[in-house]
């Protein structure tokens, strides 16, 4: 979580994404993804003093509820029938 805090702090200081990646030692795509996760969680620098690493991790990496797909369902009267191309 130290790197997440560093990414957030450096971004708030106006450091570019590529420079943040260089300083923290991660890929620039990791910086972009981390900043997206922070924005989605509504987090900004400075983090609250009581924001522990487990709480921060929970806010950034908790999976959203799965999207339920209705899908396409065949009409009961068509089940078992064979379709041919016209």
C-alpha positions as CSV (number, residue, x, y, z in Angstrom):
1,X,0.0,0.0,0.0
2,X,3.0,2.3,0.3
3,X,3.2,2.5,-3.4
4,X,-0.5,3.4,-3.7
5,X,0.0,6.2,-1.2
6,X,3.1,7.4,-3.1
7,X,1.2,7.4,-6.4
8,X,-1.6,9.5,-4.9
9,X,0.8,11.9,-3.1
10,X,2.9,12.5,-6.2
11,X,-0.1,12.9,-8.5
12,X,-1.5,15.5,-6.1
13,X,1.9,17.3,-6.3
14,X,1.5,17.5,-10.1
15,X,4.1,14.9,-11.0
16,X,3.4,13.3,-14.4
17,X,2.3,9.7,-14.6
18,X,5.5,8.6,-16.3
19,X,7.6,10.3,-13.6
20,X,5.5,8.7,-10.9
21,X,6.1,5.3,-12.5
22,X,9.8,5.9,-12.6
23,X,10.0,7.1,-9.0
24,X,7.8,4.4,-7.5
25,X,9.3,1.6,-9.7
26,X,6.2,0.4,-11.5
27,X,4.9,0.5,-15.0
28,X,3.1,3.7,-16.1
29,X,0.0,1.5,-16.8
30,X,0.0,0.6,-13.2
31,X,0.0,4.2,-12.2
32,X,-2.9,4.9,-14.5
33,X,-4.9,2.0,-13.2
34,X,-4.1,3.0,-9.6
35,X,-5.3,6.5,-10.2
36,X,-8.5,5.2,-11.8
37,X,-9.2,3.0,-8.8
38,X,-8.5,5.9,-6.4
39,X,-10.8,8.2,-8.4
40,X,-13.5,5.6,-8.4
41,X,-13.2,5.2,-4.7
42,X,-13.4,8.9,-4.2
43,X,-10.0,9.1,-2.5
44,X,-7.7,12.1,-2.7
45,X,-4.5,13.3,-1.0
46,X,-4.1,13.7,1.9
47,X,-5.8,10.4,2.9
48,X,-7.6,10.5,6.2
49,X,-5.3,9.8,9.1
50,X,-7.3,6.8,10.2
51,X,-7.1,5.2,6.7
52,X,-5.2,2.0,7.4
53,X,-3.7,-0.2,4.7
54,X,-6.5,-2.9,5.0
55,X,-9.2,-0.2,4.7
56,X,-7.4,1.4,1.7
57,X,-7.0,-2.0,0.1
58,X,-10.6,-2.9,0.6
59,X,-11.8,0.4,-1.0
60,X,-9.5,-0.1,-4.1
61,X,-9.6,-3.8,-4.7
62,X,-13.0,-5.0,-3.6
63,X,-14.8,-6.5,-6.6
64,X,-18.1,-4.9,-7.7
65,X,-21.1,-7.1,-7.5
66,X,-21.4,-9.2,-10.7
67,X,-23.6,-7.9,-13.4
68,X,-26.5,-10.3,-14.1
69,X,-27.1,-11.0,-17.7
70,X,-30.6,-12.0,-18.8
71,X,-29.3,-13.6,-21.9
72,X,-31.5,-14.9,-24.7
73,X,-33.9,-17.7,-23.8
74,X,-35.6,-19.8,-26.5
75,X,-39.4,-20.0,-26.4
76,X,-40.5,-23.3,-24.9
77,X,-42.4,-24.1,-28.1
78,X,-39.1,-23.9,-30.1
79,X,-37.0,-26.1,-27.8
80,X,-36.0,-29.3,-29.6
81,X,-36.9,-28.0,-33.0
82,X,-34.3,-28.0,-35.7
83,X,-33.5,-24.7,-37.5
84,X,-32.3,-24.6,-41.1
85,X,-30.8,-21.7,-43.0
86,X,-33.1,-20.3,-45.6
